[in-house]
Amino acid sequence: MSGADAVCIATTGEGRQALVAAEHIARHDPARVLREVEAKREVVRQSVDLHAGDNPLVAYSAGVTLRALALPYADHPDYLAAWRP
């Protein structure tokens, strides 16, 4: 479903909320978002494995990747300052 496919006649009160929700769902297709989450999980899994490896350059690169992926969560209480790139 594209944004152009979302149709709503009411634009105030609850109707406005429904329109906003429909537009959000159209922009952020749940199936695509779940695929993106799984792809990021796979990057994290592989980066953790590489970070623990014997090659210092590969381990460093994997650490850079992990810190970059964690950065959007910098405002979370469990985020560690040491993770900043």
QUICORMO-V470518 format. One record per residue. N is the residue number from 1. BURIAL is 1 if it has 9 or more other C-alpha atoms within 8 Angstrom, else 0. Layout:
BEGIN
N:BURIAL ; N:BURIAL
END
This chain:
BEGIN
1:0 ; 2:0 ; 3:0 ; 4:0 ; 5:0 ; 6:1 ; 7:0 ; 8:0 ; 9:0 ; 10:0 ; 11:1 ; 12:0 ; 13:0 ; 14:0 ; 15:1 ; 16:1 ; 17:1 ; 18:1 ; 19:1 ; 20:0 ; 21:0 ; 22:1 ; 23:1 ; 24:0 ; 25:1 ; 26:1 ; 27:0 ; 28:0 ; 29:1 ; 30:0 ; 31:0 ; 32:0 ; 33:1 ; 34:0 ; 35:0 ; 36:0 ; 37:0 ; 38:0 ; 39:0 ; 40:0 ; 41:0 ; 42:0 ; 43:0 ; 44:1 ; 45:0 ; 46:0 ; 47:1 ; 48:1 ; 49:0 ; 50:1 ; 51:1 ; 52:0 ; 53:1 ; 54:0 ; 55:0 ; 56:0 ; 57:0 ; 58:1 ; 59:1 ; 60:1 ; 61:1 ; 62:1 ; 63:1 ; 64:1 ; 65:1 ; 66:1 ; 67:1 ; 68:1 ; 69:0 ; 70:1 ; 71:1 ; 72:0 ; 73:0 ; 74:1 ; 75:0 ; 76:0 ; 77:0 ; 78:0 ; 79:1 ; 80:0 ; 81:0 ; 82:0 ; 83:1 ; 84:1 ; 85:0
END
